[in-house]
């Protein structure tokens, strides 16, 4: 798979994952677009690979955020204990 295809695939995947972002999809989409446009003219393959790896890391972090959100929701739904942030 070429780097261009990998970058486009990463962008599409992140955009899809942003639908449930806590601060809203518009906020997520604007920041995602800004991040990708900032590096639009990068041509060094090593730097591009590092940025793709960074994007995949961000993708995993977003997944973890969603899992934590689901866990907390289920915990509140099925247990009477109040949620303590401390």
N, C-alpha and C positions, 0 to 999 in steps of 0.2 A: 504494500500500500504506500502510495507516495505521501510526502509530508503534507501536501495541500489537502489530500483526502483525509488525512488524520486530523488536521486542524479543523476542517469543516465538520467532521464527525464529532469532534470534541465540542465545538460550538453548538451544534444541534442538540447534543446530549445535555449539555449544561442548560440550554434554553428550555428544553423539555423539563428538566429537573426544577427549574426556577418557578414553575407554576404554583407550587405550594410554599414558596419562600415566605417566612413570617412577615417581612416588611413589604410584601406585595410584589407581584410579577413585574409591574412597570419599573419599580426601583431596581430589581434584579436585572432586567433586560437592559436598562440604561447603563448600569455598571459593567455588565458583561460586554456590551458593544464598545464601550469606552476602552476597556482593557484590550480587546482584540484590535481595535483601530490604532491604539497606541503603538502596537508592534507590527503594523501592517507592512512596513517597508523593510523588515528584517530579512536578510538573505543568507546569513550564516547558518548552515544546517545544524551545527552543534548547538547553537543558541536556540534554534527553533525546537530541537529535540528536548532541551532543558525546559522550555516553556510548555511544551506538550506534557511533559512529566509533571510539571507544577499544576497544570490544569487538571490532570487526572487525580492529583492529590486533593485539589479543591473539590472535585467531584465526590471523592470518598468522604471528605469532611461534611459536605452537604447531606450525603446519605446518613451519616452518623447523627447529624442534627435532626433529620426527619425521624429516625428511629427513636431518639431520645424524646422527641415531642410525642410520638405515639405511645411510648412507654409511660410517660407522665400522664397522658390523657387516660389510658387504661387504669393506671393506679388510682387516679382520682375517681374514676367511675365505679370501681369495684371495692374500694376500701374507704372506710369512714374517717380515717386519720387525715387531719388537715396537712397540706403540703407545707413543709418547713424548708426555707431556702438556706438556712444556716448549716 
